[in-house]
Amino acid sequence: MHAAFADVDEQAAALTGWNQSYLQLSAGGFRGSMRRVDLGGARLFMEGLQTSVYQTGMLEAGVLALGVPLHASEPGLFCGRLCDQASLHVFSGRSGFEFRSASKHVMLGFELAPELAQGLRQGDEGGRLFGEEAGLHAADPKANEGLRQFMLTVFDAAQATPALINLPAVRVAMVDTLIEQLCALSQGAATLDVPPDGYWHLVQDARELIRASIHQAPTVVELCTKLGVSRRTLQNGFQQVLGISPLSYLRAARLGAARQALKRSASVTDAATQLGFWHFGHFAKDYQAMFGELPSQTHRRHQQHA
């Protein structure tokens, strides 16, 4: 599969079984892409983003999912820790993952079915790499690059000769090579022992307050009161974790909710008012600045699809 997306929700849904939600953080029309190769017990993906998004998700129990960045325009934040192209990302785990991407990034990754993942976990002493929680890991650079190059080779082969991937012997050989790469990777891997920044937990709590009452979202002052922090502390937390101010996040969250409402509402007015937007001229202007199209265009397109 190879697809391009102009809708952040459609991009989030492109990886089935990940239960993902994306919130667009940087303004401008959304552009993303997804490539996938299904090898049976293993599925490879290559995700590209031209916009910074805040991703949350949780994979099914027993699945192992790892990612290695191919390109990142600046450091991101994964489960509370700064990450870059050298970081190994483990997406699977009981508590799910949270990832603030760079403004432009390409992530290579894969999922292993539970029966394959279980065998790897049994040989992973101390759960150094294939444990039960999402997080960042430090891996041997040579092994990390080997995994990256192997996945690129598979994508190149799938694009050049798609019929090749349908041959059972080829699929088995590719999965075996992937397992071999992972075994080499785990030998030098170690969980990063730097604890998540305290600001990450603060922003998590603030995001949950906003999410729980998005139709009557709290003001920044109300957030500070409920969280028991100063405005400066909240400001510093959002800037460090998400790269934007609390007010900008509130605006992005409300606009993102309005975009989802537009896909199912009878009219643009209904969608805007249920999210508290009362000045429709300002709403249309802010919406277009964030998503690169007018609310009416989003509404019309999804009404046609329906």
PyMOL commands that set and color helices and strands:
alter all, ss='L'
color gray80, all
select helices_A, chain A and resi 8-12+114-122+125-127+141-160+162-166+168-187+198-212+214-216+220-227+231-241+246-262+268-274+280-291+295-305
alter helices_A, ss='H'
color red, helices_A
select strands_A, chain A and resi 2-5+21-24+32-38+42-49+53-57+64-72+76-78+81-83+88-90+97-100+105-112+135-138+190-191
alter strands_A, ss='S'
color yellow, strands_A
deselect
rebuild
show_as cartoon
